[in-house]
Amino acid sequence: MLSIGIVGLPNVGKSTLFNALSKSSVLAANYPFATIEPNVGIVPVPDDRLTKLAGIYNSNKIIPATVKFVDIAGLVSGASKGEGLGNKFLSHIRSTSIIVEVVRGFDDPKVTRVNQSSSPGDDISVITTELILSDLETVNRRLGQLEKELKVNTKLLNQVNLVKEIYALLNDGKPLYANMATENLEAISDLQLLSAKPVIYAFNLDEKDLTNLTKQQELARLVSPAESIFISAKMESELSSLDDIDAQELRESYSIHQSGLENLITTAYKTLGLQSFLTAGEKEVKAWTIPRGTTAPKAAGTIHGDFERGFIAAEIVNYADLIDLGSVAACRAAGKIRMEGKEYVMQPDDIVEFRFNV
């Protein structure tokens, strides 16, 4: 399951956003460390395709893909040294797939700023620095261990050199995800380094700035080439209490065509290189999340290991073709259903039935 850690300084709107995304009700207060333990919400991925498929297949159940949101307590300068219970909070980030950093872009004198912060750039710098400092401590420990082992095992030399390279990058204030090759990051994945995780920046704006493209472009430049999204946590909170039609009308008045949840999940899928495929039948329709480039046997394995081991073929119809023609029988008659083998790479709109030997 995709796990998204929501981080940021205290009082930037993290818990308000979490509540809106997960439709939970956790404490959101105007003082530091209102969140102590991480709040966790399991949220279905919005997917209109599933409802349409359920109608075609007369399915008894709809099972969307899910995302886990983890609302992690506000970090402060010195978190890597334990300030504000920082070490505990940083540890909660390690198990997440991706970080969403909520950055204050709104003006409200009633909401306390911490760390004498005065700008979004300052806030981003504080969080980045704390992640790097925490990683430096972790890498330094590993380097010490490896250098001792190297004395009796020279085969570790390449690993020692890699860890030294990582330490040098961190010591120069460079987060690893943006400055290191993917294969090298995978080689040290067991360390669960915080700055090696991809980051999406969620700028929490006043409602009036949701249509202020000039301000949004200025903020995006602060974090480029990382992905950024622009939301109003306050408005998302209000929208979460409305029915779908009223909520969409309010979004459209701001020229917003996706909910905050859809925007965030779409951006996370893009950043992590994920996609989904669909299975459908009378029993259920279901969305399955896989990395882009996954072959049919590997995709089958996400359903059950036996499906991958005994894979024979994948019977596939494209979602758009099925909707256009209205039934599986019509797609079959039109030659729109095809059989694919072990080398086939799954596509996002594939509806698939796997053939396999038990």
Residue, then its C-alpha position, 0 to 999 in steps of 0.5 A: m500500500l502506498s504510504i504518504g507521510i505528511v510533515g511540516l513545521p507546527n501550525v502550517g495546516k498539516s492536521t487540518l489537511f489530514n482531516a480533510l483528506s481522510k475525513s477523520s477528526v483529529l486534534a488540529a490546534n493553534y499550538p506546537f505539537a498538537t499531534i504527538e503520536p502519528n495519526v493514520g488514515i486509510v483512504p480509498v483512491p478516487d476512481d470513477r472507472l470502478t462504478k462504471l465497470a460495476g454497472i457493466y459486470n453487475s458486480n456485487k462489490i467495488i474495491p478501490a486501491t487505497v492509500k495510507f496517510v500518516d500525519i506526523a507531528g510538527l518538526v522544529s529546528g533541532a529535531s534531529k537532536g531531539e528538540g520537540l521530541g524530534n527524534k521520535f517524530l523523524s522515526h515515523i517518517r521512515s516507514t512511509s513511501i513518500i513525504v508530503e511537506v506542507v508549507r505555509g503559504f497563507d497569511d493569518p496573524k492569529v496562527t502562531r509561527v514557530n522558529q521565527s520563520s518568515s517565509p515559505g523558503d525558510d520553512i522548507s530549509v528547516i525541514t530539509t536541514e533536519l532530515i539531512l542532519s538525521d541522515l548524517e547521524t545514521v550514515n556516520r554510524r554505518l560508516g564506522q561499522l563498515e570501516k572496522e569490518l573492512k580491515v578483515n573483509t576487503k570486499l566491502l571497499n565499494q560499499v565503504n566508498l559509496v557510504k563515504e560519497i553519501y556522507a559527503l553529499l549530506n555534509d554539503g547540505k544536499p538531500l539524497y533523492a535529488n542528488m544521487a542515482t537510483e541504483n545507489l539509493e537502492a543499495i543503501s535502502d536498508l538505512q531508510l534515509l529520510s532525505a532519500k525519500p521523494v518529496i511533494y511540496a503542498f503549499n497551503l494557501d489562502e482561498k484567494d490565492l488558489t487562482n493566483l498563478t503568479k504566486q504559485q509559480e514563485l512558490a514552485r520555483l523554490v522547490s523545482p524540479a520537485e513536484s508541488i501542489f497548491i491547496s487550501a487546507k481550510m477550504e478542503s476541510e469545508l469541502s469534506s463536509l459537503d456532498d459531492i455535487d456541492a463540493q464540485e461546484l465550489r471547486e469549479s468556482y475557483s477553477i479547481h477540477q480535482s479534489g485535494l485528495e485526487n490532486l495529491i494521489t495523482t502527483a504521488y503516483k506520478t512521482l513514484g512511477l505508479q499506475s493501476f490496472l483493473t480486474a472485474g467480474e460479478k463478484e467484484v471490481k478492483a483496482w490494483t497499484i503497480p509500478r509503471g513497467t510491470t509485466a503481466p506475470k508480476a502484475a498477476g503476482t500482486i493478486h496472488g503468488d500462485f498467479e505469477r508462478g503459474f502464469i499462462a496469459a493475460e486476457i485484456v480489454n481496454y477500459a475505453d473500448l469497454i465503455d464505448l462498446g458497452s459489454v465484454a461480448a461486444c468487445r469480443a465481437a469487435g476484436k477488442i479483447r486480446m491475449e498477452g504473454k509473459e513479456y507484456v507490460m501492463q497499461p493503466d487502463d487495462i482490465v485483465e483476467f489472468r490465465f494460470n496453472v495451479 
